[in-house]
Amino acid sequence: MPPRPAKVLPAGHTEIIGYMQQHPTVPPPPPPLPAVDGPETAGSRGARPEVRLRDALLGVAVVVVATIVTGGALAVWALTSPTVHLGSPSFVIGAMAATSASLLAGAAPTLLRRHVGLRALGFVRVTVTWLVIAIAGALALRVVTLVVALTGTLVFGAPAENPQADQFGPLLEGGIASTSFVAFAVFAVVVAPLVEEVLFRGVLFRGLRSRMRFVWAAGLSSLLFGLMHGLGILLVATGLVGFFCAWVYERSGSLWTAIATHAAFNATAVAVLPLVPAP
């Protein structure tokens, strides 16, 4: 009769059998629990790898350098091209593309670091409830910014200036069906929310959050977010949007909520831009 094949025991049970042979009267320890890869979100404490503070600082430094380089390239383009000037639609679209490239450059060191991917930044599944909260918050923030603008008008006796309205005004020269306006709408509602949230919430806020409380991390990242868009009413409006994006990101654990908030807020601006009188 051929010998019976040896029985293969699960991992950990071989050690328990050896323990029982050496200590027949002592109860053996329980077998080790198998490792379970449960669902992991950006807000979970066990999420790895974490975005670190130095990732945030490096991202800001890279954005500054990239902005100087792309800004210089745009200036050379405007000075040397006979058909391009600072207010032309092609220059405005080029400036938007250069801004996106600079922000992506700031997020690149974190994304390229070993074992750090989109999931670590918060690209995980999100519930419909949180998406509804994000979009509703964006609409509420649009109302708040309008109230702030009207209050400033009453207090200072002059309408609040919005430099972006003058900057993007040339894109309407060919109407809302023109290529330039369609390109602007796609950038404002799709590209800008995605790129900016990756940097400001996925890298900057997460990096600051690893070393400080939520209020400080959200406040600092929102301040930089607002300064990137301008001063005055723009700083207040985008700062509030940035803080709310950090809050929904922190609470939901998904960067998609921040992107949805940003996209909905920008969509309201794109919708009313054709109604703004030309300067």
C-alpha positions as CSV (number, residue, x, y, z in Angstrom):
1,M,0.0,0.0,0.0
2,P,1.5,3.4,-1.0
3,P,2.1,5.8,1.9
4,R,-0.6,8.3,2.6
5,P,0.3,11.8,1.4
6,A,1.1,14.3,4.1
7,K,-1.7,16.6,5.0
8,V,-1.0,20.3,4.3
9,L,-1.9,22.4,7.2
10,P,-3.0,26.1,7.1
11,A,-0.4,28.7,7.9
12,G,0.1,28.9,11.7
13,H,-1.3,25.4,12.6
14,T,2.0,23.6,12.2
15,E,3.4,25.8,15.0
16,I,0.4,25.0,17.2
17,I,0.8,21.2,16.7
18,G,4.5,21.5,17.8
19,Y,3.4,23.5,20.8
20,M,0.9,20.8,21.8
21,Q,3.6,18.1,21.6
22,Q,5.9,20.0,23.9
23,H,3.2,21.2,26.3
24,P,0.5,18.5,26.3
25,T,-1.3,19.9,29.4
26,V,-1.3,23.6,28.4
27,P,-4.0,24.9,26.0
28,P,-2.6,26.0,22.7
29,P,-2.8,29.6,21.6
30,P,-5.4,30.5,18.9
31,P,-4.3,30.3,15.3
32,P,-3.3,33.6,13.7
33,L,-6.1,35.5,11.9
34,P,-5.7,35.8,8.2
35,A,-5.0,39.2,6.8
36,V,-8.1,40.8,5.4
37,D,-7.9,43.6,2.9
38,G,-10.9,45.6,3.8
39,P,-12.3,48.7,2.1
40,E,-9.9,51.6,2.5
41,T,-10.7,55.3,2.1
42,A,-8.6,58.4,2.1
43,G,-10.0,59.4,5.4
44,S,-9.3,56.1,7.2
45,R,-6.5,56.1,9.7
46,G,-5.0,52.9,8.3
47,A,-4.8,54.3,4.7
48,R,-1.3,53.9,3.3
49,P,0.8,55.4,2.1
50,E,0.0,58.8,3.6
51,V,0.6,62.1,1.9
52,R,3.3,63.8,4.0
53,L,3.9,67.5,4.9
54,R,7.0,67.5,2.8
55,D,4.9,66.4,-0.2
56,A,2.7,69.5,0.3
57,L,5.7,71.9,0.7
58,L,7.4,70.4,-2.4
59,G,4.2,70.7,-4.4
60,V,4.0,74.4,-3.6
61,A,7.6,75.0,-4.5
62,V,7.2,73.2,-7.8
63,V,4.0,75.2,-8.7
64,V,5.8,78.4,-8.0
65,V,8.7,77.5,-10.3
66,A,6.4,76.1,-13.0
67,T,4.2,79.2,-12.9
68,I,7.3,81.4,-13.5
69,V,8.4,79.2,-16.4
70,T,5.0,79.0,-18.1
71,G,4.3,82.7,-17.4
72,G,7.5,83.6,-19.1
73,A,6.6,81.4,-22.1
74,L,3.2,83.1,-22.3
75,A,4.8,86.6,-22.2
76,V,7.2,85.7,-25.0
77,W,4.3,84.3,-27.0
78,A,2.3,87.5,-26.6
79,L,5.2,89.7,-27.5
80,T,6.4,87.8,-30.5
81,S,3.1,86.8,-32.1
82,P,1.4,89.5,-34.3
83,T,-2.1,87.9,-33.7
84,V,-1.9,87.2,-30.0
85,H,-2.3,89.8,-27.2
86,L,-3.2,89.7,-23.5
87,G,-6.9,90.0,-24.1
88,S,-7.2,87.6,-27.1
89,P,-9.2,84.4,-26.7
90,S,-6.2,82.3,-27.7
91,F,-4.1,83.9,-25.0
92,V,-6.7,83.3,-22.4
93,I,-7.1,79.7,-23.3
94,G,-3.3,79.3,-23.4
95,A,-3.1,80.8,-19.9
96,M,-5.7,78.4,-18.6
97,A,-3.7,75.5,-20.1
98,A,-0.5,76.8,-18.6
99,T,-2.1,77.1,-15.2
100,S,-3.3,73.5,-15.3
101,A,0.2,72.3,-16.4
102,S,1.7,74.1,-13.4
103,L,-0.7,72.6,-10.9
104,L,-0.2,69.1,-12.3
105,A,3.6,69.7,-12.0
106,G,3.0,70.4,-8.3
107,A,1.1,67.2,-7.8
108,A,3.6,65.1,-9.8
109,P,6.3,64.5,-7.1
110,T,3.6,63.0,-4.8
111,L,2.0,60.9,-7.5
112,L,5.4,59.6,-8.8
113,R,6.7,58.7,-5.3
114,R,6.9,55.0,-4.8
115,H,3.6,53.3,-3.7
116,V,1.7,56.6,-3.9
117,G,-1.1,56.6,-6.4
118,L,-4.5,58.2,-7.1
119,R,-6.2,56.1,-4.4
120,A,-3.9,57.6,-1.8
121,L,-5.1,61.1,-2.8
122,G,-8.7,60.1,-2.3
123,F,-9.9,58.7,-5.6
124,V,-12.1,56.2,-4.0
125,R,-15.8,55.4,-4.4
126,V,-18.3,57.9,-2.9
127,T,-22.0,57.6,-2.1
128,V,-24.7,59.5,-3.9
129,T,-25.6,61.2,-0.6
130,W,-22.2,62.8,-0.3
131,L,-22.3,64.0,-3.9
132,V,-25.7,65.6,-3.3
133,I,-24.3,67.3,-0.2
134,A,-21.3,68.5,-2.2
135,I,-23.4,70.0,-5.0
136,A,-25.9,71.6,-2.6
137,G,-23.0,73.1,-0.7
138,A,-21.7,74.6,-3.9
139,L,-25.0,76.2,-4.7
140,A,-25.3,77.6,-1.2
141,L,-21.7,79.0,-1.4
142,R,-22.7,80.8,-4.7
143,V,-25.5,82.5,-2.8
144,V,-23.2,83.4,0.0
145,T,-20.6,85.0,-2.3
146,L,-23.3,87.0,-4.0
147,V,-24.5,88.3,-0.6
148,V,-20.9,89.2,0.3
149,A,-20.5,91.0,-3.0
150,L,-23.7,93.0,-2.4
151,T,-22.6,93.8,1.1
152,G,-19.3,95.1,-0.1
153,T,-21.1,97.3,-2.6
154,L,-23.4,98.8,0.1
155,V,-20.5,99.3,2.5
156,F,-17.9,100.8,0.1
157,G,-20.3,102.4,-2.3
158,A,-18.8,100.8,-5.4
159,P,-19.6,97.5,-7.0
160,A,-17.2,94.6,-6.2
161,E,-14.8,94.0,-9.0
162,N,-14.4,90.6,-10.4
163,P,-11.2,90.5,-12.5
164,Q,-12.1,87.1,-13.9
165,A,-15.2,88.5,-15.6
166,D,-13.0,91.0,-17.5
167,Q,-10.4,88.3,-18.2
168,F,-12.9,85.8,-19.7
169,G,-15.0,88.4,-21.4
170,P,-13.2,88.1,-24.7
171,L,-14.2,84.4,-24.9
172,L,-17.8,85.6,-25.5
173,E,-17.0,87.6,-28.6
174,G,-18.1,84.8,-30.9
175,G,-21.2,83.8,-28.7
176,I,-21.8,80.9,-26.4
177,A,-21.5,78.5,-29.3
178,S,-18.0,79.7,-30.3
179,T,-15.0,77.3,-29.9
180,S,-13.3,79.6,-27.4
181,F,-16.3,79.7,-25.0
182,V,-16.9,76.0,-25.3
183,A,-13.2,75.4,-24.5
184,F,-13.5,77.8,-21.5
185,A,-16.6,76.0,-20.2
186,V,-15.0,72.6,-20.4
187,F,-11.9,73.9,-18.6
188,A,-13.9,75.6,-15.9
189,V,-16.3,72.7,-15.2
190,V,-14.1,69.7,-15.8
191,V,-10.4,70.4,-16.1
192,A,-9.9,73.0,-13.4
193,P,-11.9,71.2,-10.6
194,L,-10.0,68.0,-11.3
195,V,-6.5,69.5,-11.5
196,E,-7.0,72.0,-8.7
197,E,-8.5,69.5,-6.2
198,V,-5.7,67.0,-6.8
199,L,-3.2,69.6,-5.8
200,F,-5.0,71.7,-3.2
201,R,-6.9,69.0,-1.4
202,G,-5.3,65.7,-2.4
203,V,-1.7,66.9,-1.9
204,L,-1.6,70.2,0.0
205,F,-4.5,69.7,2.5
206,R,-3.6,66.0,3.1
207,G,0.0,66.9,3.7
208,L,-0.8,69.7,6.1
209,R,-3.5,67.5,7.8
210,S,-0.8,64.9,8.6
211,R,0.8,67.4,11.0
212,M,-2.0,69.7,12.2
213,R,-5.6,70.0,13.1
214,F,-8.3,70.1,10.5
215,V,-9.1,73.8,10.9
216,W,-5.5,74.9,10.4
217,A,-4.9,72.5,7.5
218,A,-8.1,73.5,5.7
219,G,-7.6,77.2,6.4
220,L,-4.0,77.3,5.1
221,S,-4.8,75.3,2.0
222,S,-7.9,77.4,1.3
223,L,-6.0,80.6,1.7
224,L,-3.4,79.5,-0.9
225,F,-6.3,78.3,-3.1
226,G,-8.0,81.7,-2.8
227,L,-4.8,83.7,-3.5
228,M,-4.2,81.7,-6.6
229,H,-7.5,83.0,-8.0
230,G,-7.1,86.7,-7.0
231,L,-7.9,89.2,-4.3
232,G,-11.0,90.9,-3.0
233,I,-14.2,89.1,-3.7
234,L,-12.4,86.3,-5.5
235,L,-10.3,85.6,-2.4
236,V,-13.3,85.4,-0.2
237,A,-15.4,83.3,-2.6
238,T,-12.7,80.8,-3.5
239,G,-11.4,80.7,0.1
240,L,-14.9,79.6,1.3
241,V,-15.2,77.1,-1.5
242,G,-11.8,75.7,-0.7
243,F,-12.7,75.3,3.0
244,F,-15.9,73.5,2.2
245,C,-14.1,71.2,-0.3
246,A,-11.7,70.3,2.5
247,W,-14.6,69.6,4.8
248,V,-16.5,67.3,2.4
249,Y,-13.2,65.6,1.5
250,E,-12.4,65.0,5.2
251,R,-15.8,63.7,6.1
252,S,-16.5,61.6,3.0
253,G,-12.9,60.3,2.5
254,S,-13.3,60.7,-1.2
255,L,-11.8,63.5,-3.4
256,W,-14.7,63.1,-5.8
257,T,-16.9,65.2,-3.3
258,A,-14.4,68.1,-3.5
259,I,-14.3,67.9,-7.3
260,A,-18.1,67.8,-7.5
261,T,-18.3,70.9,-5.2
262,H,-15.7,72.8,-7.3
263,A,-17.3,71.8,-10.6
264,A,-20.8,72.8,-9.5
265,F,-19.6,76.2,-8.2
266,N,-17.8,76.9,-11.5
267,A,-20.8,75.8,-13.5
268,T,-22.9,78.5,-11.9
269,A,-20.3,81.1,-13.0
270,V,-20.2,79.8,-16.5
271,A,-24.0,79.9,-16.7
272,V,-24.2,83.6,-15.7
273,L,-21.1,84.8,-17.6
274,P,-23.0,85.5,-20.8
275,L,-25.4,87.7,-18.8
276,V,-22.5,89.9,-17.5
277,P,-22.4,93.2,-19.5
278,A,-19.2,93.8,-21.4
279,P,-16.8,96.3,-19.7
